[in-house]
Amino acid sequence: MSDTPGKLRLGALVALVVGSMIGGGIFSLPQNMAASADVGAVLIGWAITAVGMLTLAFVFQTLANRKPNLDGGVYAYAKAGFGDYMGFSSAWGYWISAWLGNVGYFVLLFSTLGYFFPVFGEGNTPAAIIGASVLLWAVHFLVLRGIKEAAFINLVTTVAKVVPLVLFILIAVFAFKLDIFTSDIWGLKNPDLGSVMDQVRNMMLVTVWVFIGIEGASIFSSRAEKRSDVGKATVIGFITVLLLLVLVNVLSLGIMTQPELAKLQNPSMAAVLEHVVGHWGAVLISVGLIISLLGALLSWVLLCAEIMFSAAKDHTMPAFLKKENANHVPVNALWLTNAMVQVFLIITLFSASTYLSLIYLATSMILVPYLWSAAYGFLLAVRGETYENALAERKKDLIIGGIALIYAIWLIYAGGLKYLLLSALLYAPGAILFAKAKLESGQQIFTTIEKVIFAAVVIGALVAAYGLYDGFLTL
């Protein structure tokens, strides 16, 4: 791993980025995208996503290089640029997004196992929840053994899960039929999809979900052997995953039509390959998904604990979250994270929570941390901070930061009012931990502008709570 004890080299950092992004999303991508859009809108959507996410990756790379003193990635950038409450909100939102995503992963994992063992059903049967709980705590105690050891296992699973994806792409290239691909490019035969603009907007939360993890290397910046490797790992990981995602999605649309793909059960990639090669294709993809999810779960458990730990170290989160064990693992942050996952796993027994509803909510929670990171990158370039005698670089970063900021705002618009309100409902209770941390430091809880922002969050939360009660909002 590294010659420096406890430090992560470039390969491990790239694996954290790729391992975080390639979880369950790519295996369900053919159906998830076809449910919202046909070929033309899909291509437009990927073009927007590629530009937007690439600029966001460049922002993370630039911030890692220009602000090497800021550890913790998305959380630290929001705090440095926009104050303590915004920093706290980014850490809180990122944390909730990460463990909610883990709940979704557990549901999808045991739904996939249900292909082989019917007792697990759709991933939310009593047997599935018991199995998920056992696995959750197995991962928990593995991570307690040390960050570096867990990162090594993630490196192994990342390599293992890319193999079936590459095999799928190679087979799909030969099975691709242009007449299927071009049969209804703009979705005119399916009026339920809406206009091309509606289709593009509706697919956006799916594209963000499959890219969450792009900031993985920056979260672990303090544990990197070389600081410069953080930015490299972010860009290398992004380009690798973008190629895999676009190929899987676009090639599937040349094998089955949009209405056929939209009706598939997830993991839909298994059904697409089964359509081409028969039963063994579904088995291959299901096994690949199981390996993929196990690796992604490990990555996200690491990220969850690290973001809370980083925030606690500079008093934005309460002090109890910065406690480490003998292996330098943030033990209290880890226990809190996995306790929340356990609670929500039990809730899935008594609710209609599905993989898609969980990931949409998880995605909406991460939009605010992305927005503040993009805004901070743009702000540095506007001010010229750290750009002394580097006018050309400043102009380049001003353009990149501006595009990333516009993209982040577009994502919040694309997510829609429903998820904005539900996000407010989850953001509001976090103020309790924020207040506790401030009181521990003997500081005033809110500044004047933060009081206004918090009031807006509370109003949104109250509207969301009433909406869930009245029925005009649903999870």
FILOTOR-500195 format. One record per residue (C-alpha): residue number from 1; residue in one letter; x, y, z. Coordinates in Angstrom, 1 decimal, decimal comma. Example, Ala and Ser with C-alpha at 12.3 -4.5 7.8 and 13.67 -1.06 7.14 Angstrom:
REM residues 2
 resi resn      X      Y      Z
    1    A   12,3   -4,5    7,8
    2    S   13,7   -1,1    7,1
REM end
This chain:
REM residues 475
 resi resn      X      Y      Z
    1    M    0,0    0,0    0,0
    2    S    2,6    2,6    1,1
    3    D    6,0    2,9    2,6
    4    T    4,6    5,4    5,1
    5    P    2,6    3,6    7,9
    6    G   -1,1    4,3    7,6
    7    K   -0,8    6,4    4,4
    8    L   -2,6    5,7    1,1
    9    R   -0,9    5,7   -2,2
   10    L   -2,3    6,7   -5,6
   11    G   -3,7    3,2   -6,5
   12    A   -5,6    3,0   -3,2
   13    L   -7,0    6,5   -3,6
   14    V   -8,1    5,8   -7,2
   15    A   -9,7    2,5   -5,9
   16    L  -11,6    4,5   -3,2
   17    V  -13,0    6,9   -5,9
   18    V  -13,9    4,1   -8,4
   19    G  -15,1    1,8   -5,6
   20    S  -17,3    4,5   -4,1
   21    M  -18,8    5,4   -7,5
   22    I  -19,3    1,8   -8,9
   23    G  -21,8    0,4   -6,4
   24    G  -25,2   -0,8   -7,3
   25    G  -26,1    2,2   -9,6
   26    I  -24,4    1,0  -12,8
   27    F  -26,0   -2,5  -12,6
   28    S  -29,5   -0,9  -12,5
   29    L  -28,7    1,9  -15,0
   30    P  -30,4    0,5  -18,1
   31    Q  -33,8    0,4  -16,4
   32    N  -33,3    3,5  -14,2
   33    M  -32,5    5,7  -17,3
   34    A  -35,1    4,1  -19,6
   35    A  -37,8    4,8  -17,0
   36    S  -37,2    8,5  -17,5
   37    A  -35,8    9,1  -21,0
   38    D  -35,3    7,7  -24,5
   39    V  -32,1    7,7  -26,6
   40    G  -31,9   11,4  -27,6
   41    A  -32,5   12,7  -24,1
   42    V  -30,2   10,1  -22,6
   43    L  -27,3   11,3  -24,9
   44    I  -28,1   15,0  -24,0
   45    G  -28,2   14,1  -20,3
   46    W  -24,9   12,3  -20,4
   47    A  -23,3   15,2  -22,2
   48    I  -24,5   17,7  -19,5
   49    T  -23,4   15,3  -16,8
   50    A  -20,0   14,6  -18,4
   51    V  -19,2   18,4  -18,6
   52    G  -20,7   19,2  -15,2
   53    M  -19,1   16,3  -13,3
   54    L  -15,8   16,8  -15,0
   55    T  -15,7   20,4  -14,0
   56    L  -16,6   19,3  -10,4
   57    A  -13,8   16,8  -10,5
   58    F  -11,4   19,6  -11,6
   59    V  -12,7   21,8   -8,8
   60    F  -11,9   19,0   -6,2
   61    Q   -8,5   18,6   -7,9
   62    T   -7,7   22,4   -7,8
   63    L   -8,9   22,7   -4,2
   64    A   -6,8   19,8   -3,1
   65    N   -3,7   21,4   -4,6
   66    R   -4,4   25,0   -3,7
   67    K   -5,8   24,5   -0,2
   68    P   -3,6   21,6    1,1
   69    N   -4,3   22,6    4,7
   70    L   -8,0   21,8    4,3
   71    D   -8,7   18,1    5,2
   72    G  -12,1   16,5    4,8
   73    G  -13,0   17,6    1,3
   74    V  -16,6   18,8    0,8
   75    Y  -17,1   19,7    4,4
   76    A  -13,9   21,7    4,8
   77    Y  -14,4   23,7    1,6
   78    A  -17,9   24,8    2,6
   79    K  -16,7   25,9    6,0
   80    A  -13,7   27,8    4,7
   81    G  -15,8   29,7    2,1
   82    F  -19,2   30,2    3,8
   83    G  -18,9   29,8    7,5
   84    D  -19,4   27,2   10,2
   85    Y  -23,1   26,4    9,7
   86    M  -22,6   25,8    6,0
   87    G  -19,6   23,6    6,8
   88    F  -21,6   21,7    9,3
   89    S  -24,5   21,3    6,9
   90    S  -22,2   19,9    4,2
   91    A  -20,8   17,4    6,7
   92    W  -24,3   16,5    8,0
   93    G  -25,8   16,2    4,5
   94    Y  -22,9   14,2    3,1
   95    W  -23,1   11,9    6,1
   96    I  -26,8   11,3    5,8
   97    S  -26,5   10,8    2,0
   98    A  -23,7    8,2    2,6
   99    W  -25,5    6,0    5,2
  100    L  -28,9    6,3    3,4
  101    G  -27,1    5,0    0,3
  102    N  -25,8    2,1    2,4
  103    V  -29,3    1,2    3,4
  104    G  -30,2    1,2   -0,3
  105    Y  -27,2   -0,9   -1,1
  106    F  -28,2   -3,5    1,5
  107    V  -31,7   -3,7    0,0
  108    L  -30,4   -4,2   -3,5
  109    L  -27,7   -6,7   -2,4
  110    F  -30,3   -9,0   -0,7
  111    S  -32,7   -8,4   -3,6
  112    T  -30,0   -9,7   -5,9
  113    L  -29,3  -12,7   -3,6
  114    G  -33,1  -13,3   -3,8
  115    Y  -32,3  -14,4   -7,4
  116    F  -30,6  -17,4   -5,9
  117    F  -32,4  -17,7   -2,6
  118    P  -36,1  -16,7   -2,8
  119    V  -36,3  -16,3    1,0
  120    F  -34,6  -12,8    0,6
  121    G  -37,4  -11,6   -1,8
  122    E  -37,0   -8,0   -2,8
  123    G  -34,4   -7,3   -0,1
  124    N  -36,8   -6,2    2,6
  125    T  -38,1   -9,5    4,0
  126    P  -37,3  -10,5    7,6
  127    A  -34,6  -12,9    6,4
  128    A  -33,0  -10,2    4,2
  129    I  -33,0   -7,7    7,1
  130    I  -31,4  -10,2    9,4
  131    G  -28,8  -11,1    6,8
  132    A  -28,1   -7,4    6,1
  133    S  -27,7   -6,7    9,8
  134    V  -25,2   -9,5   10,2
  135    L  -23,2   -8,2    7,2
  136    L  -23,4   -4,6    8,4
  137    W  -21,7   -5,4   11,7
  138    A  -19,2   -7,7   10,0
  139    V  -18,1   -4,7    7,9
  140    H  -18,2   -2,5   11,0
  141    F  -15,7   -4,7   12,9
  142    L  -13,5   -5,0    9,8
  143    V  -13,2   -1,2    9,5
  144    L  -12,4   -1,0   13,3
  145    R   -9,2   -3,0   12,5
  146    G   -7,9    0,0   10,5
  147    I   -8,4    2,4    7,6
  148    K   -5,5    1,1    5,6
  149    E   -6,4   -2,6    5,9
  150    A  -10,0   -1,8    4,8
  151    A   -8,8    0,3    1,9
  152    F   -6,7   -2,7    0,7
  153    I   -9,7   -5,0    0,7
  154    N  -11,6   -2,2   -1,3
  155    L   -8,7   -2,2   -3,8
  156    V   -9,2   -6,0   -4,4
  157    T  -13,0   -5,8   -4,7
  158    T  -12,7   -2,8   -7,1
  159    V  -10,6   -4,8   -9,5
  160    A  -13,0   -7,9   -9,1
  161    K  -16,2   -6,0   -9,9
  162    V  -14,8   -4,1  -13,0
  163    V  -14,3   -7,5  -14,8
  164    P  -18,0   -8,4  -15,4
  165    L  -18,7   -4,8  -16,4
  166    V  -16,0   -4,9  -19,1
  167    L  -17,3   -8,3  -20,2
  168    F  -20,8   -6,9  -20,5
  169    I  -19,6   -4,0  -22,6
  170    L  -17,6   -6,3  -25,0
  171    I  -20,6   -8,6  -25,5
  172    A  -23,0   -5,7  -25,9
  173    V  -20,8   -4,1  -28,6
  174    F  -21,4   -7,2  -30,8
  175    A  -25,1   -7,5  -29,9
  176    F  -25,8   -3,8  -30,5
  177    K  -28,4   -3,1  -33,3
  178    L  -28,7    0,4  -34,8
  179    D  -32,3   -0,1  -35,8
  180    I  -33,3   -0,7  -32,2
  181    F  -31,2    2,2  -31,0
  182    T  -32,8    4,6  -33,5
  183    S  -36,4    3,3  -33,4
  184    D  -37,8    6,2  -31,3
  185    I  -34,9    8,5  -30,5
  186    W  -36,9   11,3  -28,9
  187    G  -39,5    9,1  -27,1
  188    L  -42,4   10,4  -29,3
  189    K  -44,2    7,0  -29,1
  190    N  -44,3    7,3  -25,3
  191    P  -46,0   10,6  -24,3
  192    D  -45,7    9,7  -20,6
  193    L  -42,0   10,6  -20,8
  194    G  -42,9   14,2  -21,6
  195    S  -40,8   16,7  -23,6
  196    V  -37,1   16,1  -24,2
  197    M  -36,4   18,8  -21,6
  198    D  -38,5   16,9  -19,1
  199    Q  -36,7   13,7  -19,9
  200    V  -33,3   15,2  -19,4
  201    R  -34,4   16,8  -16,1
  202    N  -36,0   13,6  -14,8
  203    M  -32,8   11,5  -15,4
  204    M  -30,5   13,9  -13,6
  205    L  -30,9   12,4  -10,1
  206    V  -29,9    9,0  -11,5
  207    T  -26,7   10,4  -13,1
  208    V  -25,7   12,2   -9,9
  209    W  -26,3    9,0   -7,9
  210    V  -23,9    6,9  -10,1
  211    F  -21,2    9,6   -9,7
  212    I  -21,5   10,1   -5,9
  213    G  -18,0    9,2   -4,6
  214    I  -16,2   11,5   -7,0
  215    E  -15,0   13,4   -3,9
  216    G  -13,8   10,2   -2,2
  217    A  -10,1   10,9   -2,5
  218    S  -10,5   14,4   -1,1
  219    I  -12,3   13,1    2,0
  220    F   -9,2   11,0    2,7
  221    S   -6,7   13,8    1,8
  222    S   -5,1   13,8    5,3
  223    R   -4,3   10,1    4,9
  224    A   -2,7   10,4    1,4
  225    E    1,0    9,6    1,1
  226    K    1,4   12,4   -1,5
  227    R   -1,0   15,4   -1,5
  228    S   -0,8   15,7   -5,3
  229    D   -2,2   12,2   -5,6
  230    V   -5,6   13,4   -4,3
  231    G   -6,3   15,4   -7,4
  232    K   -4,9   12,8   -9,8
  233    A   -7,0   10,0   -8,2
  234    T  -10,2   12,2   -8,5
  235    V   -9,8   12,8  -12,3
  236    I   -8,5    9,3  -13,1
  237    G  -11,4    7,7  -11,2
  238    F  -14,0   10,0  -12,9
  239    I  -12,9    9,3  -16,4
  240    T  -12,8    5,6  -15,8
  241    V  -16,3    5,5  -14,4
  242    L  -17,7    7,9  -17,0
  243    L  -16,6    5,5  -19,8
  244    L  -18,1    2,5  -18,1
  245    L  -21,4    4,2  -17,3
  246    V  -22,0    5,7  -20,8
  247    L  -21,1    2,5  -22,6
  248    V  -23,4    0,3  -20,3
  249    N  -26,3    2,7  -20,8
  250    V  -26,0    3,5  -24,5
  251    L  -25,2    0,0  -25,6
  252    S  -28,2   -1,4  -23,7
  253    L  -30,5    1,0  -25,7
  254    G  -29,3   -0,8  -28,9
  255    I  -30,1   -4,2  -27,5
  256    M  -33,6   -3,6  -26,1
  257    T  -36,0   -0,7  -26,7
  258    Q  -36,8    2,0  -24,2
  259    P  -40,2    0,5  -23,2
  260    E  -38,7   -3,0  -22,8
  261    L  -35,8   -1,7  -20,6
  262    A  -38,2    0,4  -18,5
  263    K  -40,2   -2,7  -17,5
  264    L  -37,2   -4,7  -16,4
  265    Q  -36,6   -5,6  -12,7
  266    N  -33,3   -4,5  -11,2
  267    P  -30,5   -5,3  -11,5
  268    S  -31,6   -4,6  -15,1
  269    M  -28,1   -5,2  -16,5
  270    A  -28,6   -8,9  -15,7
  271    A  -31,7   -9,1  -17,8
  272    V  -30,1   -7,3  -20,7
  273    L  -27,2   -9,7  -20,8
  274    E  -29,6  -12,7  -20,3
  275    H  -31,5  -11,4  -23,4
  276    V  -28,3  -11,7  -25,4
  277    V  -26,5  -14,8  -24,1
  278    G  -29,1  -16,6  -21,9
  279    H  -29,3  -17,6  -18,2
  280    W  -25,5  -17,5  -17,5
  281    G  -25,4  -13,8  -18,3
  282    A  -27,8  -13,0  -15,5
  283    V  -25,8  -15,1  -13,1
  284    L  -22,6  -13,4  -14,1
  285    I  -24,0   -9,9  -13,6
  286    S  -25,7  -10,9  -10,3
  287    V  -22,4  -12,2   -8,9
  288    G  -20,6   -9,1  -10,2
  289    L  -23,2   -6,9   -8,4
  290    I  -22,8   -8,8   -5,2
  291    I  -19,0   -8,2   -5,2
  292    S  -19,5   -4,6   -6,3
  293    L  -22,0   -3,9   -3,5
  294    L  -19,7   -5,4   -0,9
  295    G  -16,8   -3,2   -2,0
  296    A  -19,0   -0,1   -2,2
  297    L  -20,4   -0,7    1,3
  298    L  -16,9   -0,8    2,6
  299    S  -16,0    2,5    0,8
  300    W  -19,1    4,3    2,1
  301    V  -18,7    3,0    5,7
  302    L  -15,2    4,5    5,6
  303    L  -16,4    7,8    4,1
  304    C  -19,2    8,1    6,6
  305    A  -17,0    7,8    9,6
  306    E  -14,2   10,0    8,1
  307    I  -16,5   13,0    7,4
  308    M  -17,9   13,1   10,9
  309    F  -14,4   12,6   12,4
  310    S  -12,9   15,5   10,3
  311    A  -15,7   17,8   11,3
  312    A  -15,3   16,9   15,0
  313    K  -11,6   17,6   14,9
  314    D  -12,1   21,3   14,4
  315    H  -15,2   21,6   16,7
  316    T  -17,9   21,8   14,0
  317    M  -19,3   18,4   15,2
  318    P  -19,4   17,5   18,9
  319    A  -16,1   16,3   20,5
  320    F  -17,3   12,7   21,1
  321    L  -17,1   12,1   17,4
  322    K  -13,3   12,6   17,2
  323    K  -12,5    9,7   19,4
  324    E  -10,2    7,2   17,7
  325    N   -9,3    3,6   18,7
  326    A   -5,8    2,1   18,8
  327    N   -5,9    1,6   15,0
  328    H   -6,7    5,3   14,4
  329    V  -10,3    4,5   13,3
  330    P  -12,9    7,2   14,3
  331    V  -14,8    4,7   16,5
  332    N  -17,7    6,8   17,8
  333    A  -18,4    8,2   14,3
  334    L  -18,4    4,6   13,1
  335    W  -20,8    3,4   15,8
  336    L  -23,2    6,3   15,2
  337    T  -23,2    5,8   11,4
  338    N  -23,9    2,0   11,5
  339    A  -26,5    2,4   14,3
  340    M  -28,4    4,7   11,9
  341    V  -28,1    2,2    9,1
  342    Q  -29,4   -0,5   11,4
  343    V  -32,4    1,6   12,4
  344    F  -33,3    2,3    8,8
  345    L  -32,9   -1,4    7,8
  346    I  -35,5   -2,2   10,4
  347    I  -37,8    0,6    9,1
  348    T  -37,7   -1,0    5,6
  349    L  -39,5   -4,0    7,1
  350    F  -42,5   -1,8    7,9
  351    S  -42,5    0,6    5,0
  352    A  -42,6    0,5    1,2
  353    S  -39,0    1,8    0,9
  354    T  -37,4    0,6   -2,3
  355    Y  -33,9    0,9   -3,7
  356    L  -34,9    3,8   -6,0
  357    S  -36,7    5,8   -3,4
  358    L  -33,7    5,5   -1,0
  359    I  -31,2    6,5   -3,6
  360    Y  -33,2    9,5   -4,8
  361    L  -33,3   10,8   -1,2
  362    A  -29,7   10,0   -0,7
  363    T  -28,8   11,9   -3,9
  364    S  -30,8   15,0   -2,9
  365    M  -28,9   15,2    0,4
  366    I  -25,5   15,5   -1,4
  367    L  -26,5   18,3   -3,7
  368    V  -25,9   21,0   -1,1
  369    P  -22,3   19,8   -0,3
  370    Y  -21,5   19,7   -4,0
  371    L  -23,0   23,2   -4,5
  372    W  -20,8   24,7   -1,7
  373    S  -17,6   23,0   -3,0
  374    A  -18,2   24,4   -6,5
  375    A  -19,0   27,8   -5,1
  376    Y  -15,8   27,8   -3,0
  377    G  -13,7   26,9   -6,0
  378    F  -15,3   29,7   -8,0
  379    L  -14,9   32,1   -5,1
  380    L  -11,1   31,5   -4,8
  381    A  -10,7   32,3   -8,5
  382    V  -12,8   35,4   -8,3
  383    R  -10,8   36,7   -5,4
  384    G   -7,5   35,6   -6,9
  385    E   -6,7   33,9   -3,6
  386    T   -3,6   31,5   -4,0
  387    Y   -3,3   32,7   -7,7
  388    E   -0,5   35,2   -7,2
  389    N    1,5   35,5  -10,5
  390    A   -0,7   32,8  -12,1
  391    L   -3,2   34,8  -14,2
  392    A   -3,7   32,1  -16,9
  393    E   -4,5   29,4  -14,3
  394    R   -6,9   31,8  -12,5
  395    K   -8,8   32,5  -15,8
  396    K   -9,0   28,7  -16,5
  397    D  -10,2   27,9  -12,9
  398    L  -12,7   30,8  -13,1
  399    I  -14,3   29,2  -16,2
  400    I  -14,2   25,7  -14,7
  401    G  -15,5   26,8  -11,3
  402    G  -18,3   28,8  -13,0
  403    I  -19,5   25,8  -15,1
  404    A  -19,4   23,6  -12,0
  405    L  -21,4   26,1  -10,0
  406    I  -24,1   26,4  -12,7
  407    Y  -24,2   22,6  -12,9
  408    A  -24,7   22,3   -9,2
  409    I  -27,6   24,8   -9,2
  410    W  -29,1   22,9  -12,2
  411    L  -29,0   19,7  -10,2
  412    I  -31,0   21,2   -7,4
  413    Y  -33,6   22,5   -9,9
  414    A  -33,6   19,1  -11,7
  415    G  -34,2   17,3   -8,3
  416    G  -37,4   19,2   -7,9
  417    L  -39,3   20,8   -5,0
  418    K  -40,2   17,4   -3,4
  419    Y  -36,6   16,4   -2,7
  420    L  -35,7   19,9   -1,7
  421    L  -38,4   19,8    1,0
  422    L  -37,5   16,3    2,1
  423    S  -33,8   17,3    2,3
  424    A  -34,8   20,2    4,6
  425    L  -36,6   17,7    6,9
  426    L  -33,3   15,8    7,3
  427    Y  -31,1   18,9    7,5
  428    A  -33,1   20,6   10,3
  429    P  -32,4   18,2   13,2
  430    G  -28,7   18,4   12,6
  431    A  -28,8   21,8   14,3
  432    I  -28,9   20,0   17,7
  433    L  -25,3   18,6   17,1
  434    F  -24,2   22,0   15,6
  435    A  -25,4   23,8   18,8
  436    K  -23,7   21,2   21,0
  437    A  -20,4   21,7   19,3
  438    K  -20,7   25,5   19,5
  439    L  -21,5   25,3   23,2
  440    E  -18,5   23,0   23,8
  441    S  -16,3   25,7   22,2
  442    G  -18,0   28,5   24,1
  443    Q  -19,0   30,2   20,9
  444    Q  -22,2   31,9   19,7
  445    I  -24,4   29,3   18,0
  446    F  -25,5   31,2   14,9
  447    T  -24,4   34,4   13,1
  448    T  -27,1   36,7   11,9
  449    I  -27,1   35,3    8,3
  450    E  -26,9   31,7    9,7
  451    K  -30,1   32,4   11,7
  452    V  -31,9   33,4    8,4
  453    I  -30,6   30,3    6,6
  454    F  -31,6   28,0    9,5
  455    A  -35,1   29,6    9,7
  456    A  -35,5   28,8    6,0
  457    V  -34,5   25,2    6,6
  458    V  -37,0   24,9    9,5
  459    I  -39,8   26,3    7,3
  460    G  -39,0   23,8    4,6
  461    A  -38,9   21,0    7,1
  462    L  -42,3   21,9    8,5
  463    V  -43,8   22,0    5,0
  464    A  -42,3   18,6    4,3
  465    A  -43,5   17,1    7,6
  466    Y  -47,0   18,4    6,9
  467    G  -46,8   17,1    3,3
  468    L  -45,9   13,6    4,5
  469    Y  -48,8   13,8    7,0
  470    D  -51,3   15,1    4,5
  471    G  -50,1   12,8    1,7
  472    F  -49,1   15,4   -0,9
  473    L  -45,5   14,4   -0,3
  474    T  -44,3   10,7   -0,3
  475    L  -41,0    9,1    0,3
REM end
